[in-house]
Amino acid sequence: MNIRTLLLPLAAVATLAAQEPVTPRLAFLVPDQLITKSVRGRQLFAELDVTKKNLEDKLKGKSEEGARLQAQLQSPSISDSGREQIQKQLRDLEFEFKKLQEDSQQEFQKIQQKVVGQFQAEVGPIVEALAKEQKLQLVLQYQQGIVAYAEEGWMLTFTNEVAKRYDAKYASGAPAAEKPAGKPAGKPAAPKK
């Protein structure tokens, strides 16, 4: 074995060791913070909240109707034919309730996908532009339970700047994104303050 062949790999290792390590530049995007900090985010997700409340109210109405029928069924003065009629109404109502639950869940998911998709389509270019401007190598989307520790002020700095730019871009009268980009995800939890 040639001494030169042996020294060449050692020289490469020494050269790599002499170089300064690269410190990655990264930031966190905290979606819940972005939604609550930005007027535009609150506007978008208000539609989801209204839809959820309307669907819950419909389900509550059916449930109350069922409770009234149950109370009538318990009445000691009810005739056998009246009891049969109420039991039939209860069976029909139970079927309607289950159908309403399924339809409500599908409607909510449809609106949720639309809202989250639009939110991501609107925020995505802002995040990318800010990341490039700040020469970041990585932007992580915060999800509760994933991060063991992060200094909260530092972690929210990037998100707060995105929120400012988001509102500036989508102030009233500004065009909204027409088509969502990619598959929407659920709304992640924000870190505790």
C-alpha positions in Angstrom: 0.0 0.0 0.0 1.2 3.4 -1.0 1.6 6.1 1.7 0.1 8.6 -0.6 -3.1 6.5 -0.9 -3.3 6.3 2.9 -2.8 10.1 3.4 -5.3 11.3 0.8 -8.4 10.3 2.8 -6.9 11.8 6.0 -6.3 15.1 4.2 -10.0 15.1 3.1 -11.1 14.5 6.7 -8.8 17.2 8.0 -10.2 19.7 5.4 -13.8 19.0 6.4 -13.0 19.3 10.1 -11.3 22.7 9.5 -14.5 24.1 7.9 -16.9 25.9 10.1 -20.1 24.0 10.7 -23.1 25.5 9.0 -25.8 26.5 11.5 -29.2 25.9 10.0 -31.6 28.9 9.7 -35.1 27.9 10.5 -38.4 29.3 11.8 -41.7 28.1 13.0 -45.1 28.8 11.5 -47.9 28.5 14.1 -51.2 28.3 12.2 -53.5 28.9 15.1 -51.5 32.0 16.0 -51.6 33.2 12.4 -55.4 32.7 12.3 -56.0 34.6 15.5 -53.4 37.3 14.9 -54.7 38.1 11.4 -58.0 39.7 10.5 -58.0 37.8 7.2 -57.5 34.5 9.1 -60.3 35.2 11.5 -62.6 36.1 8.6 -61.9 32.9 6.7 -62.3 30.6 9.7 -65.5 32.5 10.9 -67.3 30.8 8.0 -66.3 27.5 9.4 -67.5 28.5 12.9 -70.9 29.7 11.5 -71.3 26.4 9.6 -70.5 24.4 12.7 -72.9 26.3 14.9 -75.7 26.0 12.3 -75.2 22.2 12.0 -75.1 21.8 15.8 -78.3 23.8 16.1 -80.1 21.5 13.6 -78.9 18.4 15.5 -79.9 19.9 18.8 -83.4 20.6 17.4 -83.8 17.0 16.3 -82.6 15.8 19.7 -85.1 18.0 21.5 -87.9 16.7 19.3 -86.9 13.2 20.2 -86.9 14.1 23.9 -90.4 15.5 23.6 -91.6 12.3 21.9 -90.0 10.2 24.7 -91.8 12.3 27.3 -95.1 11.7 25.5 -94.4 8.0 25.4 -93.9 7.9 29.2 -97.3 9.5 29.8 -99.6 7.1 31.7 -102.7 8.4 30.0 -101.5 7.5 26.4 -103.6 4.9 24.5 -102.0 1.8 22.9 -102.6 3.3 19.4 -101.1 6.6 20.5 -98.1 4.7 21.9 -97.6 2.9 18.6 -97.8 6.1 16.7 -95.2 7.8 18.9 -92.9 4.8 18.7 -93.1 5.0 14.9 -92.4 8.7 15.0 -89.4 8.0 17.3 -88.0 5.4 14.8 -88.5 7.8 11.9 -86.8 10.6 13.9 -83.9 8.3 14.8 -83.3 7.6 11.1 -83.6 11.3 10.3 -81.2 12.2 13.1 -78.5 9.7 11.9 -78.9 11.0 8.3 -78.6 14.6 9.6 -75.5 13.7 11.5 -73.9 12.1 8.4 -74.9 15.0 6.2 -73.7 17.6 8.7 -70.3 15.9 9.0 -69.9 15.8 5.3 -71.0 19.4 4.9 -68.6 20.5 7.7 -65.7 18.6 6.2 -66.4 20.2 2.8 -66.5 23.7 4.2 -63.4 22.9 6.3 -61.4 21.7 3.2 -62.5 24.8 1.3 -61.5 27.2 4.1 -58.2 25.5 5.0 -57.3 25.1 1.3 -57.9 28.8 0.7 -56.0 29.7 3.8 -53.0 27.6 2.7 -53.2 29.0 -0.8 -53.1 32.6 0.5 -50.5 32.1 3.2 -48.1 29.8 1.2 -46.6 32.4 -1.1 -46.2 34.9 1.9 -44.4 32.2 3.9 -42.1 31.3 1.0 -41.3 35.0 0.2 -40.5 35.8 3.9 -38.4 32.7 4.2 -36.4 33.6 1.2 -36.1 37.2 2.4 -34.8 36.0 5.8 -32.5 33.4 4.1 -34.2 30.6 6.0 -33.4 27.0 5.1 -36.4 25.5 6.8 -39.8 26.6 8.0 -41.5 24.1 10.3 -45.3 24.1 10.9 -45.8 23.9 14.6 -47.9 21.0 16.0 -48.5 20.6 19.7 -46.5 17.8 21.2 -43.8 17.7 18.5 -41.5 20.3 20.0 -40.0 19.6 23.4 -38.9 23.2 23.9 -38.7 26.4 22.0 -38.4 29.9 23.3 -42.0 31.2 22.6 -41.0 34.8 21.5 -38.6 33.5 18.9 -41.0 30.8 17.8 -43.8 33.3 17.2 -41.7 36.0 15.5 -42.0 34.5 12.0 -45.7 33.8 12.4 -46.4 37.3 13.6 -44.6 38.8 10.6 -46.6 36.5 8.2 -49.8 37.6 9.9 -48.9 41.3 9.2 -48.1 40.6 5.6 -51.2 38.4 5.2 -53.5 41.2 6.4 -51.6 43.8 4.2 -52.0 41.6 1.1 -55.7 40.6 1.8 -57.0 43.8 3.3 -60.7 44.4 2.4 -61.0 44.7 -1.4 -57.9 42.6 -2.1 -58.4 39.6 -4.3 -58.7 36.2 -2.6 -57.0 33.0 -3.8 -59.3 31.3 -6.3 -58.1 27.7 -6.1 -56.5 26.0 -3.0 -53.1 24.6 -3.4 -52.5 21.0 -2.2 -54.6 19.0 0.2 -55.7 20.8 3.3 -54.8 19.7 6.8 -56.5 20.1 10.0 -56.1 23.1 12.1 -53.1 22.6 14.4 -53.1 23.7 18.0 -51.1 26.8 19.1 -48.5 26.7 21.8 -49.5 27.7 25.3 -48.7 31.3 26.2 
